[in-house]
Amino acid sequence: MDFDLHSLPANAAVLAYTEGGYSHSDLGGELEIYARAAGLEVVVVGISAFPSLVAVTDRGLVVSCARGMQHLGLRAGPEPPAGARLEHSPVAELGEGWWWVHPWSLDLPKPEVAAEMRAWFAAAAAARPG
């Protein structure tokens, strides 16, 4: 990685939230799978055996985070992707356009969950600083 994540003011809130934290290994795994498929770089920003992670564009903009155990943060714009059915809610404390997305659903078949997660990460990969 050839950039300092702290150099972009748009990254400040999400880095303050994730740095020094942990993420459940399954949650971090979900971020890694979908972020890499969307062409994003995955960066460890936490500490512990299962550190928190962020996904970063080639411009150094943090567009996703995994911290804790239940949901991913995604900078996907002012509205969720069309047809979004996974549990999601806006995250004002991370900034404009950020959403919590629960990547597991008992109500949707796995292929549909995967397709929706790809849509969320495609929106994140196209994000611009807010």
C-alpha positions in Angstrom: 0.0 0.0 0.0 1.5 3.3 -1.1 -0.6 5.7 0.9 -1.3 6.8 4.4 -4.9 6.1 5.3 -4.8 9.0 7.8 -4.0 11.5 5.0 -7.6 11.5 3.8 -10.0 13.4 6.1 -12.8 11.2 4.9 -11.2 8.2 6.6 -10.9 9.8 10.1 -14.2 8.6 11.6 -13.9 5.0 10.4 -10.3 4.7 11.4 -11.1 6.1 14.9 -13.8 3.4 15.2 -11.7 0.4 13.9 -8.1 1.0 14.9 -7.1 -1.0 17.9 -10.2 -3.2 17.7 -11.0 -6.8 16.8 -13.4 -8.5 14.4 -14.9 -12.0 14.6 -13.0 -14.2 12.2 -16.2 -15.0 10.2 -17.0 -11.3 9.8 -13.4 -10.5 8.7 -13.6 -13.4 6.3 -16.7 -12.0 4.7 -15.0 -8.6 4.3 -12.0 -10.2 2.7 -14.0 -12.3 0.2 -16.2 -9.5 -1.0 -13.7 -6.7 -0.8 -11.1 -8.5 -2.9 -13.8 -9.6 -5.4 -14.6 -5.9 -5.8 -11.0 -5.0 -6.4 -10.4 -3.5 -3.0 -7.3 -3.9 -0.8 -7.8 -5.3 2.7 -5.8 -3.7 5.5 -5.4 -4.8 9.1 -6.0 -1.8 11.5 -6.8 -3.6 14.7 -4.9 -5.6 17.3 -5.5 -9.1 18.6 -5.6 -12.6 17.1 -8.6 -11.4 15.1 -8.0 -7.7 14.3 -10.4 -5.3 12.8 -10.0 -4.8 9.1 -10.8 -2.1 6.5 -11.2 -2.3 2.7 -9.5 0.5 0.8 -9.8 1.8 -2.8 -6.8 2.4 -5.0 -7.1 6.1 -4.0 -6.7 5.3 -0.3 -10.4 5.8 0.6 -11.6 3.4 3.3 -15.0 2.0 2.1 -15.7 -0.9 4.4 -14.8 -2.0 7.9 -15.2 -5.1 10.0 -15.1 -4.6 13.8 -16.9 -6.6 16.4 -19.1 -9.6 15.6 -22.3 -8.8 13.8 -22.2 -6.4 10.9 -19.9 -4.8 8.3 -19.7 -1.1 7.7 -19.9 0.0 4.1 -19.5 3.4 2.5 -22.1 2.7 -0.2 -23.7 6.1 -0.8 -26.9 7.9 0.3 -29.1 4.9 -0.5 -28.6 1.1 -0.3 -28.2 -0.8 -3.5 -31.4 -1.4 -5.4 -33.3 -4.4 -4.0 -31.3 -4.6 -0.8 -32.9 -7.2 1.5 -30.2 -7.9 4.0 -30.6 -6.2 7.4 -29.0 -2.7 7.0 -29.2 0.7 8.7 -27.4 4.1 8.2 -24.3 4.8 10.4 -24.2 8.5 11.0 -21.2 8.3 13.4 -19.0 7.0 10.5 -20.1 9.7 8.1 -22.4 10.3 5.2 -23.2 7.3 3.1 -22.1 4.7 5.6 -24.3 1.7 6.3 -24.2 -1.3 8.7 -25.0 -4.4 6.8 -25.6 -7.8 8.4 -24.0 -10.3 6.1 -25.9 -13.3 7.2 -29.6 -14.0 6.7 -31.7 -17.0 7.7 -34.4 -15.9 5.3 -32.4 -15.7 2.1 -30.7 -18.5 0.2 -26.9 -18.3 0.2 -26.6 -17.4 -3.5 -28.9 -14.4 -3.0 -27.0 -13.3 0.1 -23.7 -13.5 -1.9 -25.3 -11.5 -4.8 -26.4 -8.8 -2.5 -23.1 -8.6 -0.7 -21.4 -8.2 -4.1 -23.8 -5.3 -4.9 -23.0 -3.6 -1.5 -19.2 -4.0 -2.2 -19.6 -2.8 -5.8 -21.3 0.4 -4.5 -18.5 0.8 -1.9 -15.8 0.4 -4.5 -17.4 3.2 -6.5 -17.7 5.5 -3.4 -16.2 9.0 -3.3 -15.4 11.0 -0.2 -18.5 12.5 1.3 
